[in-house]
């Protein structure tokens, strides 16, 4: 069966970025200079191990930078988006928006025609 | 949260840490009561209450910030990301909040310009700090409705109206702060810990 035209673009999605937890992490990081591990754990509802594993993948791909810093007297693990990470997440959201628009354009006439005689 | 909400929330995380604002509510409420012309306390005692409330509120700032940092995490904002907001805050919002109540006390108009200003500032705060939090919209609507307060005869125009409105802002600091915190905890889930697999029956 042929893939409907609007869905054909799904193949070109960045799979590393598209995974929901990683997309949430990257999107949140795109709105700040850095965020720490606790914030990202709460935001994504991931356990420490799962978050660590996602961040390791993103760091290996050069999308985020992980640093250990001192916040007052408390050690803190902070995560920041790299320039490449910022580009990839923006491109990904733009791509999703295009797919959504294409999907709406495709389903619009179908819905109208289904209501006809 | 969709991507827009997620960005807005992360960008304005500091503003949603409502327990930081709540302790300043009693300070404002007391300032409002003082504007109404309370007579139960002498001047010295009244000034003492002001100092105690203000010192108490200021003393909570660092511990509450430490609580948010430890329990909900730390977000470093993009420097200069909100230059326009900061400019408007310092050049328009704060000067208006200082000048308009004085003008109202002096001129004693039948419609309250302070209520209009407060409603506008509340909406501007809500809009520029990530929206969400519907209680600010409700608070702004209540403030806007209080424009007619002097005309109702419920309070005399001028100083009593301004005092009543300042008490209202104090209440908003407390209630809004608690509701901000509630919204923050709704958006940031619980801290999950890895579960340790229970020992199986045939273990050992």
Interface residues (C-beta under 8 A of the other chain):
Chain A: X24 X27 X28 X29 X30 X31 X32 X33 X34 X35 X36 X37 X38 X39 X40 X41 X42 X43 X44 X45 X46 X47 X48 X49 X71 X72 X74 X76 X78 X93
Chain B: X3 X6 X7 X8 X10 X11 X13 X66 X69 X70 X71 X72 X73 X74 X75 X76 X77 X78 X79 X187 X188 X189 X190 X191 X192 X193 X194
